[in-house]
Amino acid sequence: FLLNNKNLHLKTAFCVYLVIGINCNIIKPKEVAKLHPLVNIHDLVGALHLPGDAVVSPPDVNHALAVAAAGQGVQILERTGVQQVVVEKGHVTAVETERGSIECEYFVNCAGQWAYELGQASEVKVSVPLHGCEHFYLLTKPLQELLPPNIPVVMDMDGRIYVRPWQGGLLSGGFEKNPKPIFTEGRNQLEIQNMQEDWDHFEPMLSGLLRRMPGLESAEIHQLVNCPESFTPDMRCLMGETPGVTGYYVLAGMNSSGLAFAGGAGKYLAEWMTYGYPTANVWPLDIKRFGNLQSSRTFLRHRVMEVMPLLYELKVPRWDFQTGRQLRTSPLYDRLDTQGARWMEKHGFERPKYFVPAGKDLLSLDQSKTFYKPDWFDIVGAEVKCCKEAVCVIDMSSFTKFELSSSGDQALELLQHLCANDLDVPVGHIVHTGMLNERGGYENDCSVVRLSRNSFFIISPTDQQVHCWSWIKKHMPSDPQLHLEDVSWKYTALNLIGPRAMDVLAELSYVSMTPDHFPSMFCKEMSVGYANGIRVMSMTHTGEPGFMLYIPIEYALHVYNEVMSVGQKYGIRNAGYYALRSLRIEKFFAFWGQDLDAFTTPLECGREFRVKFDKNTDFLGREALMQQRQVGASRRFVMLVLEDHDTELDLWPWWGEPIYRNDHLAGTTTSSAYSYTLERHVCLGFVSPPPGPEGLPTPITPDFINRGDYEVDIAGQRFPAKAKLYPFSSLFTQQKRRKDDLELSNLQGK
């Protein structure tokens, strides 16, 4: 990877590669010239060198795998079209081909750029969100001067090109700024043949190649190849079992990295099919992160035109896709937009990041992209301050919302089996709980409200909509009296955060909202303003006082307007998810998908108090947790507060930074934010002790965590940090108050 103006990006990559065990180093331009004499180094500051990387021939790899598979009895039918995948009662049973029917329990759609069409060729259509683009690469004839043996592959991100040796010459391709999507209108009829050359389209990449390797001007061209590739909406591949059909697996959408990903992706998919789960967290690749809403051909066409150039562009923290937006919106979208909301997208849903005050330059804020202190820093700080001192409103309508009901106790029995916490609570109570797998890991982290004896309201993270639905349905008995409904679209969710939230709601409902009359973790159906049937819940997902309001969508605008009108006297303002993130991280709150995953147990993240081992019903993961409690967890979720870190000048932590304990790698961060309360950066992450003599995991103790000297590595610079198993906020708040009182006393004395 040549290093020009992406210094910070490659330094960060260097640190991450070291953590995952990839041998690499940052080298100087002169060393680049020694390794690859054709490279023009005049504008380079260095390069990231991966000496262990290699180049293999795709046809040779395919042939070797086919021969090995045939040796194990696998029959390969070439040039055989699939007509449809047969599904009975939600299970794959057969594949209809041009040569007849093949009975099977499992089917893997690994059809590459044809995977979308193949997904539609099923009795139950399967959504495989990917789209093809033309992809060009140039082949030269053998060069006059022999290339050195083992000459490295060159990736020049600024030039948007990659170059590697090929039969005595070179192969060079790239990812242009203006890609050409294909096959939007109809079925992809290609097999392996290439598409028509387009030298005008390839010219910018050819210019980039000649700038980086001017010696190639005299090289003879063998061929310009136009071979389509498939791309996904988020630049990550698709794998795993589909949510609608048991036994139907997908492995596709490699975003031009199929050969590099093939070994690992194939391994994890084989584990998934054999054991029921992969042996590593692959949620970022799980096809259930998408739903049918991302399957529109128009959406995919527009999105891949943005995705393909992004493969070779600098991606700063908190960047957002610009295409395929406003797909899902709250009823309050236009209202919030006129009040300065800046938007981010999650699972196709628009969510406010922060609100720009009147008079601020909106364009400069939207274009603010940095690894350092962002331009929105003071805006978010003001929102956090309002959450702590007055009252703020955050539109959280994107949350996943299900209702589970039954005629008898079936709904309770199912939740007691799925959830580690005890759901047999009085009507109106809210329970935070994990839905665990057999290994004790989190498949879902949710809040469950008991609406009535046999009815429950389940609230989950936004991107859990497909996964959580699939997990519950997978374990639901076939009982017509048990009903699960996705009601995410039925309710607008407003989060009223702050000490004056109770005053606002009391005025709108004529009901006392004090803790004596409305205890924490409780739900009441109330009238707010003119609207009836509002589910008001005493929780905020931040640790701050306040209430969540789940409002039938037809009342959303009225309730919001009333809240903002009455709230003016209490200093109300809008806030966004950046403020929410800062508040939850300084309170040491873990979020699923960022901090928690299918391999994280409650005992590892300090949530054993949400596991009821003694409840009457046996729950998924109980046996694994009992065993882990006996032998001890080998890692723990910790909160790290950075010291000697200059918020104005130093690089910021975002996530994925290595954590060192006593100068030894101990883990990585999972999320981070600036705490406006502590006036410091806070990182959350997992740390582990070194393995035992035989490489076995070592149980971790509080003493191990408390006695260590910690550092967080941000792009190669280590910053000291204090690590704790509980929130720092109370301690720092007390210290800050004492400091403020002392300063006030001194001022009064003067």
MARROGU-791279 format. One record per residue (C-alpha): y negated, z negated, x negated. Coordinates in steps of 0.5 Angstrom, whole numbers, padded with zeros to 4 digits, always signed. Layout:
% residues N
YZX
...
END
This chain:
% residues 750
+0000+0000+0000
-0006+0002-0003
-0012-0003-0003
-0019+0000-0002
-0023-0003+0004
-0017-0007+0007
-0017-0012+0001
-0016-0018+0006
-0011-0015+0011
-0007-0014+0005
-0008-0020+0002
-0006-0023+0008
+0000-0019+0008
+0002-0021+0001
+0002-0028+0003
+0007-0027+0010
+0012-0022+0006
+0013-0028+0001
+0014-0033+0006
+0020-0028+0009
+0023-0027+0002
+0020-0020+0001
+0019-0019-0007
+0012-0016-0007
+0005-0017-0012
-0002-0015-0012
-0003-0010-0018
-0009-0007-0021
-0011+0000-0021
-0009+0002-0028
-0002-0001-0026
-0002+0004-0020
-0003+0010-0024
+0003+0008-0029
+0007+0007-0023
+0005+0014-0019
+0001+0018-0024
-0001+0023-0018
-0005+0018-0015
-0013+0018-0016
-0015+0011-0017
-0023+0012-0018
-0024+0008-0011
-0018+0003-0011
-0019-0005-0012
-0011-0005-0013
-0005-0004-0009
+0000-0008-0005
+0007-0007-0009
+0014-0008-0006
+0019-0006-0012
+0025-0007-0007
+0023-0002-0002
+0027+0004-0002
+0028+0011+0001
+0034+0014+0004
+0036+0020+0008
+0036+0019+0015
+0042+0025+0016
+0046+0021+0011
+0045+0014+0014
+0047+0017+0021
+0053+0021+0018
+0056+0014+0014
+0055+0010+0021
+0058+0015+0025
+0064+0016+0020
+0065+0008+0020
+0065+0007+0027
+0070+0013+0028
+0074+0009+0023
+0074+0003+0028
+0076+0007+0034
+0069+0009+0037
+0069+0016+0040
+0063+0020+0039
+0061+0026+0044
+0056+0031+0041
+0052+0035+0046
+0054+0031+0052
+0048+0030+0057
+0048+0024+0061
+0047+0025+0069
+0046+0018+0071
+0048+0011+0070
+0052+0008+0075
+0050+0001+0078
+0054-0003+0083
+0051-0010+0085
+0046-0010+0080
+0051-0009+0074
+0053-0003+0070
+0059+0000+0072
+0060+0007+0069
+0056+0013+0066
+0056+0020+0069
+0056+0025+0064
+0057+0033+0064
+0064+0032+0062
+0066+0027+0067
+0065+0019+0068
+0066+0014+0063
+0067+0007+0066
+0063+0001+0062
+0061-0006+0063
+0055-0005+0058
+0050+0001+0057
+0045+0002+0051
+0039+0007+0052
+0037+0008+0045
+0035+0015+0047
+0029+0015+0043
+0023+0020+0046
+0028+0021+0051
+0029+0014+0053
+0024+0014+0059
+0027+0020+0062
+0034+0017+0061
+0031+0010+0064
+0030+0014+0071
+0037+0017+0071
+0040+0011+0074
+0041+0009+0081
+0037+0003+0080
+0031+0006+0076
+0030+0002+0069
+0023+0002+0066
+0022+0004+0059
+0015+0004+0057
+0014+0009+0052
+0011+0016+0051
+0012+0022+0046
+0007+0024+0041
+0007+0030+0036
+0008+0028+0029
+0006+0032+0023
+0009+0032+0016
+0008+0037+0010
+0014+0039+0005
+0012+0042-0002
+0017+0046-0006
+0019+0042-0012
+0013+0041-0017
+0012+0044-0024
+0012+0037-0027
+0018+0033-0026
+0016+0026-0022
+0018+0020-0026
+0025+0017-0023
+0024+0012-0018
+0017+0014-0016
+0014+0009-0011
+0012+0011-0004
+0005+0011-0003
+0002+0009+0004
-0006+0010+0004
-0008+0007+0010
-0016+0009+0009
-0013+0016+0008
-0008+0015+0014
-0003+0018+0010
+0004+0016+0007
+0007+0020+0001
+0014+0020-0002
+0019+0024-0006
+0023+0030-0003
+0028+0034-0007
+0023+0035-0013
+0017+0036-0009
+0013+0031-0004
+0013+0029+0003
+0007+0027+0006
+0005+0025+0014
+0000+0021+0017
-0003+0018+0024
-0009+0022+0026
-0015+0019+0030
-0014+0024+0035
-0006+0025+0037
-0003+0030+0041
+0001+0027+0047
+0007+0031+0050
+0012+0031+0055
+0007+0028+0060
+0008+0033+0066
+0016+0034+0066
+0022+0033+0063
+0023+0033+0055
+0027+0039+0054
+0028+0039+0046
+0034+0037+0043
+0033+0036+0035
+0029+0043+0034
+0021+0042+0032
+0015+0044+0035
+0010+0049+0033
+0006+0048+0027
-0002+0046+0028
-0005+0047+0021
-0012+0045+0024
-0010+0039+0027
-0006+0037+0021
-0013+0039+0016
-0016+0032+0016
-0009+0029+0014
-0009+0034+0009
-0016+0033+0006
-0014+0025+0006
-0008+0027+0002
-0012+0032-0003
-0017+0026-0004
-0012+0021-0006
-0007+0026-0010
-0012+0032-0012
-0007+0035-0017
-0003+0037-0011
-0008+0043-0010
-0004+0047-0014
+0003+0045-0010
+0007+0050-0006
+0008+0049+0001
+0015+0049+0004
+0014+0047+0011
+0009+0044+0016
+0014+0040+0021
+0012+0038+0028
+0017+0033+0030
+0015+0029+0036
+0016+0021+0036
+0015+0016+0041
+0010+0010+0042
+0010+0004+0046
+0004+0001+0049
+0003-0005+0044
+0006-0002+0038
+0012-0006+0038
+0019-0003+0039
+0023-0004+0046
+0030-0008+0046
+0034-0013+0050
+0037-0013+0057
+0033-0010+0062
+0031-0015+0068
+0034-0011+0074
+0041-0009+0071
+0046-0013+0068
+0049-0010+0062
+0044-0004+0061
+0041-0005+0054
+0035-0002+0051
+0033+0000+0044
+0028+0005+0043
+0020+0006+0042
+0020+0005+0034
+0013+0008+0033
+0015+0012+0027
+0019+0006+0024
+0026+0007+0027
+0030+0008+0020
+0026+0002+0017
+0028-0002+0023
+0035+0000+0025
+0039-0005+0021
+0036-0011+0024
+0034-0008+0031
+0042-0006+0031
+0044-0013+0029
+0040-0017+0034
+0042-0012+0039
+0049-0013+0038
+0049-0021+0038
+0045-0020+0044
+0051-0016+0047
+0056-0021+0044
+0053-0028+0045
+0048-0027+0050
+0042-0028+0045
+0040-0026+0039
+0040-0031+0033
+0033-0030+0032
+0026-0030+0036
+0025-0023+0038
+0021-0024+0044
+0015-0020+0041
+0020-0014+0042
+0024-0016+0048
+0023-0011+0054
+0022-0016+0059
+0015-0017+0056
+0013-0011+0060
+0014-0009+0067
+0014-0003+0072
+0006-0004+0072
+0006-0001+0065
+0011+0005+0067
+0005+0010+0069
+0006+0016+0065
-0002+0017+0066
-0003+0010+0063
+0002+0011+0057
-0001+0018+0056
-0008+0014+0055
-0005+0008+0051
-0001+0012+0046
-0007+0016+0044
-0010+0009+0042
-0003+0006+0039
-0002+0012+0034
-0008+0012+0030
-0008+0004+0030
-0002+0004+0026
-0006+0006+0020
-0012+0002+0022
-0015-0005+0020
-0013-0010+0026
-0018-0016+0026
-0016-0022+0030
-0017-0022+0037
-0018-0015+0038
-0016-0012+0044
-0013-0005+0047
-0019-0001+0050
-0015+0004+0054
-0011+0003+0060
-0015-0003+0062
-0017-0006+0069
-0010-0005+0071
-0010-0012+0074
-0016-0016+0076
-0018-0022+0079
-0022-0021+0086
-0028-0024+0082
-0028-0019+0077
-0034-0015+0079
-0038-0022+0080
-0036-0025+0073
-0037-0018+0070
-0044-0018+0072
-0045-0025+0069
-0043-0023+0062
-0036-0024+0062
-0033-0020+0056
-0026-0019+0057
-0019-0019+0054
-0012-0016+0057
-0006-0020+0058
+0000-0017+0061
-0004-0012+0064
-0009-0017+0067
-0016-0018+0065
-0018-0025+0063
-0025-0027+0061
-0026-0029+0053
-0033-0032+0054
-0039-0031+0058
-0045-0028+0054
-0052-0031+0056
-0057-0027+0059
-0061-0024+0053
-0056-0023+0048
-0054-0016+0045
-0047-0015+0049
-0046-0009+0044
-0046-0012+0038
-0041-0018+0040
-0036-0013+0043
-0036-0009+0036
-0036-0016+0032
-0030-0015+0028
-0028-0020+0023
-0024-0025+0019
-0029-0030+0018
-0034-0034+0023
-0035-0029+0029
-0041-0028+0033
-0039-0031+0039
-0038-0038+0035
-0044-0041+0039
-0043-0038+0046
-0036-0041+0046
-0038-0048+0043
-0043-0048+0049
-0038-0047+0054
-0033-0052+0050
-0039-0057+0051
-0040-0056+0058
-0033-0057+0059
-0033-0064+0056
-0040-0066+0059
-0041-0063+0065
-0036-0058+0069
-0034-0051+0067
-0030-0045+0071
-0025-0041+0068
-0022-0036+0072
-0014-0036+0071
-0011-0032+0076
-0007-0028+0071
-0002-0034+0071
+0005-0032+0074
+0006-0036+0080
+0013-0036+0084
+0015-0040+0090
+0022-0042+0091
+0025-0045+0098
+0031-0046+0101
+0034-0048+0108
+0037-0054+0105
+0037-0057+0098
+0039-0051+0094
+0032-0050+0091
+0032-0057+0088
+0039-0056+0086
+0037-0050+0082
+0031-0053+0079
+0035-0059+0077
+0040-0054+0073
+0035-0050+0070
+0029-0055+0068
+0030-0061+0063
+0025-0065+0067
+0027-0069+0074
+0024-0065+0080
+0027-0069+0085
+0020-0072+0086
+0016-0074+0092
+0012-0068+0096
+0006-0067+0092
+0007-0069+0085
+0007-0064+0079
+0012-0064+0074
+0011-0060+0067
+0018-0058+0065
+0021-0053+0060
+0027-0049+0063
+0032-0049+0057
+0038-0044+0055
+0044-0047+0053
+0042-0048+0046
+0036-0053+0048
+0031-0048+0047
+0025-0046+0051
+0026-0040+0056
+0020-0042+0060
+0015-0047+0060
+0012-0048+0067
+0009-0053+0072
+0013-0054+0078
+0009-0057+0085
+0014-0060+0090
+0010-0057+0096
+0015-0060+0101
+0022-0062+0101
+0025-0055+0100
+0020-0051+0097
+0017-0051+0090
+0011-0047+0087
+0012-0045+0080
+0007-0044+0075
+0008-0040+0068
+0004-0036+0063
+0002-0029+0064
+0007-0026+0060
+0013-0029+0063
+0012-0026+0070
+0018-0021+0068
+0022-0026+0064
+0022-0032+0068
+0023-0028+0074
+0029-0025+0071
+0032-0032+0068
+0031-0035+0075
+0035-0030+0078
+0040-0029+0073
+0042-0037+0075
+0041-0036+0082
+0047-0037+0086
+0049-0032+0092
+0046-0035+0098
+0042-0032+0103
+0039-0039+0105
+0036-0039+0098
+0029-0035+0097
+0025-0033+0090
+0018-0030+0091
+0013-0027+0086
+0007-0030+0089
+0002-0028+0083
-0002-0023+0087
-0003-0028+0093
-0007-0033+0089
-0013-0033+0085
-0013-0039+0080
-0020-0043+0078
-0020-0048+0073
-0025-0053+0074
-0026-0057+0068
-0030-0063+0066
-0032-0070+0068
-0037-0067+0074
-0031-0063+0077
-0029-0068+0082
-0037-0069+0084
-0037-0061+0086
-0030-0061+0090
-0032-0068+0093
-0038-0065+0096
-0035-0058+0098
-0029-0062+0101
-0032-0069+0104
-0026-0072+0100
-0026-0077+0095
-0023-0074+0088
-0023-0080+0084
-0017-0082+0081
-0016-0087+0086
-0016-0082+0091
-0013-0076+0088
-0008-0079+0082
-0007-0074+0076
-0001-0069+0077
-0002-0069+0084
-0003-0063+0089
-0006-0063+0096
-0007-0057+0101
-0015-0058+0102
-0021-0054+0105
-0026-0052+0100
-0032-0050+0103
-0030-0046+0109
-0024-0044+0107
-0017-0048+0109
-0010-0048+0105
-0013-0049+0098
-0008-0052+0093
-0012-0057+0089
-0008-0060+0083
-0011-0065+0078
-0009-0062+0072
-0013-0057+0067
-0008-0055+0062
-0013-0057+0057
-0012-0065+0057
-0020-0065+0060
-0021-0068+0067
-0021-0063+0072
-0017-0059+0078
-0014-0053+0079
-0015-0049+0085
-0010-0044+0088
-0014-0040+0093
-0011-0035+0098
-0014-0028+0095
-0018-0027+0101
-0022-0033+0100
-0023-0033+0093
-0030-0030+0093
-0033-0035+0098
-0030-0041+0094
-0032-0039+0088
-0039-0038+0090
-0039-0045+0094
-0037-0048+0087
-0042-0045+0083
-0048-0046+0088
-0046-0054+0089
-0044-0054+0082
-0051-0052+0079
-0054-0059+0080
-0048-0062+0076
-0050-0056+0070
-0044-0052+0072
-0043-0045+0068
-0037-0040+0067
-0032-0041+0061
-0027-0036+0058
-0020-0037+0055
-0023-0038+0048
-0026-0044+0050
-0019-0046+0053
-0016-0044+0047
-0020-0049+0043
-0019-0055+0048
-0012-0054+0048
-0011-0054+0041
-0015-0060+0039
-0011-0063+0044
-0004-0061+0041
-0002-0057+0047
+0003-0052+0045
+0004-0046+0049
+0010-0041+0050
+0010-0035+0047
+0005-0037+0041
+0008-0044+0039
+0014-0045+0043
+0020-0040+0044
+0028-0039+0045
+0029-0043+0039
+0024-0049+0040
+0027-0055+0043
+0023-0061+0046
+0025-0065+0041
+0022-0061+0035
+0015-0060+0039
+0014-0068+0041
+0016-0066+0048
+0023-0071+0049
+0019-0075+0054
+0019-0069+0059
+0027-0069+0058
+0031-0073+0063
+0038-0074+0060
+0040-0079+0065
+0038-0075+0071
+0044-0074+0076
+0044-0066+0075
+0047-0063+0069
+0042-0058+0066
+0042-0052+0062
+0041-0055+0054
+0043-0062+0055
+0049-0062+0051
+0045-0058+0045
+0039-0063+0046
+0044-0069+0046
+0047-0067+0039
+0040-0065+0036
+0038-0072+0038
+0044-0075+0035
+0044-0071+0028
+0036-0071+0028
+0032-0065+0029
+0031-0061+0022
+0023-0058+0024
+0017-0061+0027
+0011-0059+0031
+0005-0061+0027
-0002-0061+0028
-0006-0060+0021
-0014-0061+0021
-0017-0057+0015
-0021-0060+0010
-0026-0057+0005
-0026-0051+0009
-0033-0048+0010
-0033-0045+0017
-0039-0041+0015
-0037-0038+0009
-0029-0038+0008
-0024-0034+0012
-0022-0037+0018
-0014-0039+0020
-0012-0035+0026
-0004-0035+0026
+0002-0034+0021
-0001-0037+0015
+0004-0041+0010
+0004-0048+0010
+0005-0052+0004
+0007-0059+0003
+0007-0062-0004
+0006-0055-0007
+0013-0052-0003
+0013-0048+0003
+0014-0052+0009
+0013-0047+0015
+0008-0043+0018
+0002-0044+0023
+0003-0041+0030
-0004-0042+0033
-0011-0044+0031
-0018-0045+0033
-0024-0048+0031
-0025-0055+0034
-0032-0056+0037
-0030-0064+0038
-0028-0065+0031
-0032-0060+0028
-0026-0057+0024
-0021-0052+0024
-0014-0054+0027
-0008-0051+0026
-0001-0052+0030
+0005-0050+0027
+0012-0052+0025
+0014-0056+0018
+0021-0057+0015
+0024-0061+0009
+0028-0057+0004
+0035-0056+0006
+0041-0060+0003
+0045-0059-0003
+0050-0054+0001
+0044-0051+0004
+0045-0054+0011
+0039-0057+0015
+0036-0063+0013
+0034-0068+0019
+0026-0069+0019
+0023-0076+0019
+0016-0078+0021
+0015-0081+0014
+0016-0074+0011
+0011-0071+0015
+0006-0077+0014
+0007-0078+0007
+0006-0070+0005
+0000-0067+0002
-0001-0061+0006
-0005-0054+0005
-0006-0048+0009
-0006-0041+0005
-0011-0036+0008
-0010-0030+0005
-0008-0033-0002
-0013-0039-0002
-0010-0045+0000
-0014-0051+0004
-0012-0058+0004
-0010-0061+0011
-0008-0067+0014
-0002-0067+0018
+0000-0071+0024
+0005-0071+0030
-0001-0073+0035
-0008-0071+0037
-0013-0072+0032
-0019-0072+0037
-0019-0079+0039
-0019-0082+0032
-0025-0077+0030
-0029-0078+0036
-0029-0086+0035
-0031-0084+0028
-0036-0079+0030
-0039-0084+0035
-0040-0090+0030
-0043-0085+0025
-0048-0082+0031
-0049-0090+0033
-0051-0091+0025
-0056-0086+0025
-0059-0088+0031
-0059-0095+0029
-0063-0093+0022
-0067-0088+0026
-0070-0094+0031
-0070-0098+0025
-0075-0093+0021
END
